[in-house]
Amino acid sequence: MKNRKHLFFDLDNTLWDFNKNSREALLQLFNEHHIENHCGVSFEEFITVYENINHQLWEQYSHQKIAKSELRYQRFYQTFQFFKYQNLALSHQWADDYLKISPYKTHLVEGAMDLLHYLKPNYQLHIITNGFKEVQDIKLKQCLLEPFFQTIIISEEHGVSKPDKQIFELAQELTQSIANECVMIGDNLEADIFGALNAQWKAIHLAEHAASQLNDYIHITKLQELKSFF
Ligand SMILES: [Mg+2]
C-alpha cells in the first residue's frame, strides 16, 4: 500500500464523528422545543426512530427518489408523526436549525487527527464526500481538518455522488492521479468501498464489524490501524 500516494477519505463517520455531533445538535433542539412533552418520549427513543427514518430517506435521496429539500424536513416531520405529533412548521424550522447547529460540532472519530499528522508528510490526502456542500465546508474548517487536504470533492458540486464510478474518475482528474495510486477510506460499504473497487481503486472499510467475507478490500475497526499499511 505504501506505493499508493493518493489517499481519499470520506468525511462523515470516517473523520468527522457524524453520529455524535448529530445527536448533540438534535438533543439541543429536542430540549429547546420541549419534544419530551409534545411526543411523550425520551430523547433516546426519539433519536432511535429519527436515525432510522433519516437513513431510509438518505437511501432514497442517493437514488434520486426524493429531492434534497424534501429530505431536509421530512426526516423530522416523519419522526414527529411517528409519535403522533403533527407539526409541519416545526419540521421546517428544525430542517434549518439542524443544518445551522450540527456542522459547528467538532467531535472527530477517534484517532483522526493523529492519523492525519502521521500521513501528511508522505501522502497526498483528499476528501470525497456525499454530504451537503453548505455544511461540509463548515465542518472541515471548524475541526481544523482543511489544511490536511489537497483536494476536497463534495459530490453535490459535481452533480454525481459515490458510489458512481464517475466521481472516482473525476477525483483522478482533479488530483492528476491514476487508479493504481488511489485508495479510498470510508465507513460506507456501498458508497465508499464498492464505489472505489468499481473504479479499480484499493479500498479500506472502517467499521466495527466486518461486513462481508470478500477479500478484495481491507477492513479496519479503528483509524489507528491504518498506520500499519502506510
Ligand atoms: Mg461516511
Boltz pocket constraint, residues with backbone or C-beta under 6 A from the ligand:
constraints:
  - pocket:
      binder: B
      contacts: [[A, 10], [A, 11], [A, 12], [A, 13], [A, 14], [A, 186], [A, 187], [A, 188]]
      max_distance: 6.0
